[in-house]
Amino acid sequence: MNPARFYVDCNQCIGCGKCVLVCPGGVLNLNQDKNPVIRDFDAFGWDGCWRCEHCLAVCPKGAISILGDKPENSIKPVKPETAAPVLDALISNRRSCRRYLNRDVEPDIIENMLNLLANAPNGGNKQLIEFTLIDNRDKMNRFRQIAYAEMERLAARDIFPAGYDKKSYLQLKNWEKTVRPDMLFCGAPHILIPHAPLGHGEPRQDVLIACAYFELLCASRGLGSIMMTFPLDVLNLMPDIKSLLEIPEEHYIGMIIGFGYPEIRYARGTQRKTAPERIRRPEINI
């Protein structure tokens, strides 16, 4: 029984055993010929194959295929001397984008980024995160109008999102004159909302990590993005409108990510640094 479709090209395998050493589910071992074999298991997960594809990725000879994926189709690792400057530039140049062009992001770009998110760390590689996506700016504008009108109706009755009062609400509204065209979704043509079921795996950590990875994926493709909690707090006041997003009630939502092509591009990265007093190095006497 091989539900993982684990396959080894014995002509290529050198019997190094690296695949056995990195298998988190412990379902691999070397047979008498020094070729890896997979034991029977009833279900994917803790007591079976984790679907992590570590075995495929670690094999130095590309001898292992699994889950229908073949080693020749993998993206090659980048050398540190090449990767580090690029990642440094992406991180130091990332900004919260609050102004966007009235333009849809191409569907193939969005699909590619969502597929790559399957590689973001998640507890036990359970892959329980789901994504609510509005990838059409006309649909997004309609949703924005509905939510914005209800937000203003509630504000007129002095009902504000958690953590906000009338003064802070009016400050946000005043910023519509300059930094953001709308206080609710910052004019983003698209939104992505990662969410995961509570009570299974590590939903809070998994969702927030996915948000951080998606932001970097946006930055690497010339897209602007912004992580937003204010619209989530607003939507919590209007369950009927929030239900339009079709997110199960028992799912954890950490934030909403707005994204699209930026209206304003920055000329350089910032030079912010972590203050030394924010770094703690505990003395552990042994």
N, C-alpha and C positions, 0 to 999 in steps of 0.2 A: 504494500500500500504506500503510494508516494504522492500524496496530494500536493506537495510542494513542487512536483515535477523536477526534482533534483537530478541533474545529469552531469556525469564526469567523462570527459574525453581522456580515456586512459593512455592514449598515445601522447598526450601533452602533459598529463599529471606527473610531477616529480616526487610525490610522496612527502612533501615538506611538512605537512600537518598544520599549516597556518590556519586553514579553514576550520579545523577542529578547535584550535585555541581561541578563535574569535567568535565562535557560535554561542550567543547568549542563551539559547534554549537547550544547549547540550545535546542536540540530536545527531551530531556527526561523530564518527570515529573512523579510524583507519583499519582496513581489513588486512589480511595476511599478505596481500600484495602491495600494501602501503598506499592503496587508493581510498579516498574518503567514501563512506557510505552513510546513508541516512536511516535512522531507525524508524519504525512505524510509530505513528501518533494519531490520536483520535481527532484533534482539532488544533487549529492554529492558535498560538498564544503561549501562555506561561509553561504549559506542559508539552509544547510541540514547537514547530518552526515559528519564529517570530516575524517572518516575512521581512527581515531587515536587509537581506542580500549581502551581508558581510562576507559570506563565503565567496560569492561571485567577485566582490570588489577586492578581496585580499589575494586571490590566487595570482602568483607571479607569472604564470604561463597562460592565463585565460582559459583554463581547462573546465571551469564550472559554469553551468547554466542553471537557473532556478526560476520558478514561477513564469516560465515562458520568456524570460529575459536572457539575452546572450551577452557575453563579455565584450564583444566587438562593438556593441551599441552604447557602451558606457562613455560618459564624458571623462577624459583623462585628467588626473590630478595636475594642479598647477604648482610649479616650483616656488618655494617661499620667496626667493629673490624677485620673482615676478608678481606673485600674489600680494605680498605685503604692501608695496606702494599703492597698488590699485585699491585695496580695501581701506588703507589709511585715507586715501583721497575720497572714497565714497563716504566714509564716516565723518570726516571733517567738513565735507561739503554738503551733507544732508541738512535740510531745513524743513521746518513745518510750513508747507505750502498753503497759503490762504487765498490765492488768486489763480484762476485756471482759464485756459482757452476754452471757447465753446466748441469743443471737438471731442469726438469719441476716441478712445484708445482702440487700436485694431484688435479684433477678437483673438487672432492667433497669438498676439503678445500676452494678452490676459490669460489665455489657456495655458501657455507655456509657463507663466509664473505660478499659476495654481498647481500645475503638475510638479514643479520643482519644490513646492511647499511640502510635498510628501516626504522630503528629506530633512525637514526641520525636526530637531529633537522632540520626542514626546514619550511620556512614561510607558515603559514596557513595549514601545513601538506598537501600541494598540491601534493607532490611526483612527481615533474616534472623532477627530475634529471635522465639523461640517462648515460649509461656507455659504453665507447668504450674500449674493452678489447682485448689484444693479449696474449693468454694464452698458446701458443705453441712456444718453443724457436727457432725452425727452421724457422717458419714464422717471428718471431721477428728478427732473424739474417738477413733474406732477406730484411725486411723493413729497418733495420739499414744500410745495405750495400747500398741500393738505396739512402737513405737520406744522408749518410756520403759522398758518391761520389759527390752528388750535392753540399753539403756544401763546400767541398774542391774546386770544380770547381768555385763556387762563390767567395771564398776567394782568389783564384788566380787572380781574377779580382778586388780585394779589395772591395768586397761586403760582409759586415759582419752583423750579427744580431743587432737589436736595442740595444743600450747601450754598444756595444763592438767595439773596434778598432783592428787594426792589432796586436798591442802589447798584449792586453788582450787575443785575439784569440790564439796567439802563446804560451802564458802562459798556457792556457788550454791544448793545444796540447802537451806541454812539460810534463804536469802531467800524460800523458798516459804512461810515463816510470816508474811511481811509483804508485800513489794512485788510478788511474782508468784506466782500459784497453781500454776504448774508451771515448772520450770527449763528445760524443753526448748523449748516454743513459747509461753511466757508466757500460756497459756490462750486464745490467739487462736482464734476460731471458723473462720477461713479463712486460707489461705496462698496467696501468689502467688510463683512462682519464674520470673523471666525467664532464658532461657538461649539461647545462640547457638553455631553450629558454629565450632570453631577452624579456622584456616587460610583463612577467608573474611571479607573486610571487616575490621571492628574489633570483634570480639566482646566483649572486656573492657570497652572504653569504652561500647559500645552498651548492654550489659546494665546497667552501673552507672548510666548516665544514665536508662534506663527505670525503674530502681528509685527514683531521686530524683523523677522526674516523677510516678510512681504515688503516692508519699507525699504530694505536694502535692495531687494529685487527691483522695486520701482526706481530707486536712485540709479541703479546700473543701466537702466534702459531710458534714461533721460526723462522720467516721469516725476512729477511732484506728488507728495503724499502728506497726509496729516493724520495723526492719531487723536481721536476725539472721544471724550467722555461726556461733554456737555449735552450733545444731542441724545445720548443714551439716557441721561437723567431726565431730559425733556420727554422722551418717548415713554418713560416709565409712568408719567402722569396721564398718558393717553393710551390705555391698553387696546382700544379698538383700532387705532392707527398703527400701533406697534405690531398688532397681529397681521398686518399686511405683509410684514417681512417673513412670515411663516417660520418663525423660530420657535421650536418646542419650549413650553413653559419651564421644563426641568433642565434646560440647557444654561450653562454659564456663558455670559458675554462679558468680555473685559473692556472692549472699546469698539468704536467704529472707525474704520480707516477710509478717509476720502482720498481719491487719487485721480490723476489725469495729467494732461500736458500743461506745464506751468505757464502762466502769462508773463511772469518776470523770472529771468534767469540770473543767478548770482555769478559774479566775476571771479570769486575766489572763496576758499574755505576760511572758517574762523580759526583763531589761535587759542581757543579756550583750553585750559589744562585743569586736571584734578588737583585741588589744593592739597598740600601735604597733610594738613590736619584732618582731612577726610579719609586718610588711609591709616588703618589700625593694624599694627603688627604685634599680636599678643606674644608675650614671653612665656613659652611653655618649657618648664624645667623637666628634664627627664632624669 
